[in-house]
């Protein structure tokens, strides 16, 4: 069930236009806790906020600088990925940790957007479906990479929200009231930080 924008502590004056958030999952696992937490994040979004989850990092080709120069035409999957990100006003990312770093497929996806700049200047929240001591190396690497890209990582919107098996259903509904509270608070910070569209034609 969708809630009103007011339930997030936002008003029409705060959100006078449709906002699109892209949620990026760093995991390729079918039953990933990262993807489940992103679905819960999307489920708390009120009318006026659209959250689209991207789980296809594994479908992008290996990054090749020879295909990423000025005037080069990117592979179709990369072009579609960049378009998706370019149309978003903010991002929420949830990634597991592998060998004290980011999973290879997700790091590869980020490599494809370093030069194209779709995240530049836009607010980003990082959410972790485990305890704060888990995933700290991957989060550090991710913050470093996003900073190089010029993204605006909102520390106050980042959160650790341990979720158990079965605590999030297929539609993203979550049974833990404390995790639900954290997700709503993070979303409110993310929405408030989104830059206004530069022209009236960008509003809906």
C-alpha positions as CSV (number, residue, x, y, z in Angstrom):
1,X,0.0,0.0,0.0
2,X,1.4,3.4,-1.0
3,X,1.6,6.1,1.7
4,X,1.3,9.8,1.2
5,X,4.4,12.0,0.8
6,X,3.4,13.7,4.1
7,X,4.0,10.3,5.9
8,X,7.7,10.7,5.0
9,X,7.8,14.2,6.5
10,X,7.7,15.7,3.0
11,X,5.3,18.2,1.5
12,X,4.3,19.2,-2.0
13,X,6.6,22.2,-1.5
14,X,9.4,19.8,-0.9
15,X,8.5,17.5,-3.8
16,X,6.7,19.6,-6.5
17,X,7.7,17.1,-9.3
18,X,8.0,13.4,-10.0
19,X,11.2,12.0,-8.6
20,X,12.9,8.9,-10.0
21,X,15.3,6.9,-7.9
22,X,17.3,4.0,-9.3
23,X,18.2,1.3,-6.8
24,X,21.3,-0.6,-7.7
25,X,21.9,-4.1,-6.4
26,X,25.5,-5.2,-6.3
27,X,24.5,-8.9,-6.1
28,X,23.7,-11.4,-8.8
29,X,22.2,-13.9,-6.5
30,X,18.5,-14.8,-7.1
31,X,17.6,-14.5,-3.5
32,X,20.0,-11.8,-2.5
33,X,19.4,-10.0,0.8
34,X,20.6,-6.8,-0.9
35,X,18.0,-7.0,-3.6
36,X,15.3,-7.9,-1.0
37,X,16.2,-4.8,1.0
38,X,16.0,-2.6,-2.1
39,X,12.6,-4.0,-2.8
40,X,11.6,-3.0,0.7
41,X,13.0,0.5,0.1
42,X,10.9,0.8,-3.1
43,X,7.8,-0.4,-1.3
44,X,7.9,2.5,1.1
45,X,8.1,5.1,-1.7
46,X,5.0,7.2,-1.8
47,X,3.1,8.4,-4.9
48,X,5.3,10.9,-6.7
49,X,8.5,8.9,-6.1
50,X,9.3,6.1,-8.6
51,X,12.0,3.6,-7.5
52,X,13.4,1.3,-10.3
53,X,15.6,-1.6,-9.2
54,X,18.5,-2.5,-11.4
55,X,19.7,-6.1,-10.9
56,X,21.4,-6.7,-14.2
57,X,25.0,-5.9,-13.6
58,X,26.0,-9.3,-14.8
59,X,24.6,-8.5,-18.3
60,X,27.0,-5.7,-18.9
61,X,30.1,-6.6,-21.0
62,X,33.6,-6.3,-19.4
63,X,34.7,-2.7,-19.2
64,X,37.0,-1.9,-22.1
65,X,38.6,1.6,-22.3
66,X,38.9,1.2,-26.1
67,X,35.1,1.4,-26.2
68,X,34.8,4.3,-23.8
69,X,36.7,7.1,-25.6
70,X,35.2,10.3,-26.9
71,X,33.0,9.6,-29.9
72,X,32.8,5.9,-29.2
73,X,29.5,4.2,-29.4
74,X,29.0,2.1,-26.2
75,X,27.7,-1.5,-26.3
76,X,23.8,-1.5,-26.3
77,X,23.6,-2.8,-22.7
78,X,25.9,-0.1,-21.5
79,X,24.0,2.6,-23.4
80,X,20.7,1.4,-21.8
81,X,22.3,1.4,-18.4
82,X,23.6,4.9,-18.8
83,X,20.2,6.1,-20.0
84,X,18.5,4.6,-16.9
85,X,20.9,6.3,-14.6
86,X,20.9,9.6,-16.5
87,X,17.1,9.9,-16.0
88,X,17.3,9.4,-12.3
89,X,17.5,12.1,-9.7
90,X,19.0,10.0,-6.9
91,X,20.3,6.5,-6.2
92,X,20.2,3.9,-3.5
93,X,22.8,1.2,-3.6
94,X,23.0,-2.1,-1.7
95,X,26.1,-4.3,-2.4
96,X,27.5,-7.4,-0.7
97,X,31.2,-7.7,0.1
98,X,33.4,-10.2,-1.6
99,X,37.1,-10.8,-0.6
100,X,37.1,-7.4,1.2
101,X,35.9,-5.5,-1.8
102,X,33.0,-5.0,-4.2
103,X,31.8,-8.0,-6.3
104,X,33.5,-8.0,-9.8
105,X,30.3,-7.6,-11.8
106,X,29.1,-4.6,-9.8
107,X,32.5,-2.9,-9.9
108,X,32.5,-3.5,-13.7
109,X,29.1,-1.7,-14.0
110,X,30.5,1.3,-12.1
111,X,33.6,1.4,-14.4
112,X,31.3,1.9,-17.3
113,X,29.9,5.2,-15.8
114,X,33.1,6.8,-14.5
115,X,33.6,8.8,-17.7
116,X,30.0,9.3,-18.7
117,X,29.1,10.9,-15.4
118,X,25.5,9.9,-14.8
119,X,26.0,10.0,-11.0
120,X,27.8,13.3,-10.9
121,X,26.3,15.7,-8.3
122,X,23.3,13.4,-7.5
123,X,22.5,12.2,-4.0
124,X,23.3,8.5,-3.1
125,X,22.3,6.4,-0.1
126,X,24.0,3.2,0.7
127,X,22.0,0.5,2.6
128,X,23.3,-2.7,4.1
129,X,21.1,-5.7,4.9
130,X,23.6,-6.9,7.6
131,X,25.1,-5.6,10.8
132,X,27.4,-2.5,10.6
133,X,30.5,-4.7,11.1
134,X,29.7,-6.6,7.9
135,X,30.5,-5.2,4.5
136,X,32.7,-2.3,5.8
137,X,35.5,-2.9,3.3
138,X,33.0,-2.9,0.3
139,X,31.3,0.2,1.6
140,X,34.7,2.0,1.9
141,X,35.6,1.0,-1.6
142,X,32.2,2.0,-2.9
143,X,32.4,5.5,-1.2
144,X,35.8,6.0,-2.7
145,X,34.6,5.1,-6.2
146,X,31.4,7.2,-5.9
147,X,33.5,10.2,-4.7
148,X,35.7,10.0,-7.7
149,X,32.6,10.1,-9.8
150,X,31.4,13.2,-8.1
151,X,28.3,11.6,-6.5
152,X,26.9,13.1,-3.3
153,X,27.0,10.2,-0.8
154,X,24.6,11.2,2.0
155,X,26.0,9.7,5.2
156,X,22.7,10.5,7.0
157,X,20.8,8.5,4.4
158,X,23.1,5.4,4.7
159,X,21.9,2.7,7.0
160,X,22.5,-0.9,8.3
161,X,19.3,-2.8,8.4
162,X,19.8,-6.5,9.2
163,X,16.9,-8.5,7.7
164,X,16.2,-12.2,8.2
165,X,15.0,-14.8,5.8
166,X,11.3,-14.2,5.2
167,X,11.2,-10.7,6.7
168,X,10.6,-9.2,3.2
169,X,8.0,-10.7,1.0
170,X,8.0,-10.7,-2.9
171,X,6.4,-7.3,-3.0
172,X,8.9,-5.7,-0.7
173,X,6.6,-5.5,2.3
174,X,8.7,-5.8,5.5
175,X,7.6,-7.1,8.9
176,X,10.3,-5.5,11.1
177,X,9.0,-2.1,12.3
178,X,12.5,-0.8,13.2
179,X,13.8,-1.6,9.7
180,X,10.7,0.0,8.2
181,X,11.4,3.2,10.2
182,X,15.0,3.3,9.0
183,X,14.0,2.9,5.4
184,X,11.5,5.7,5.5
185,X,14.0,8.0,7.3
186,X,16.6,7.3,4.7
187,X,14.2,7.8,1.8
188,X,13.1,11.2,3.3
189,X,16.8,12.4,3.4
190,X,17.4,11.2,-0.1
191,X,14.4,12.9,-1.5
192,X,15.1,16.2,0.3
193,X,18.6,16.2,-1.2
194,X,17.6,15.8,-4.8
195,X,18.4,18.9,-7.0
196,X,15.4,20.5,-8.6
197,X,15.0,20.0,-12.3
198,X,16.8,22.8,-14.3
199,X,13.8,23.6,-16.5
200,X,10.0,23.4,-16.1
201,X,9.9,20.8,-18.9
202,X,11.7,18.4,-16.6
203,X,8.8,18.5,-14.1
204,X,5.7,16.3,-14.3
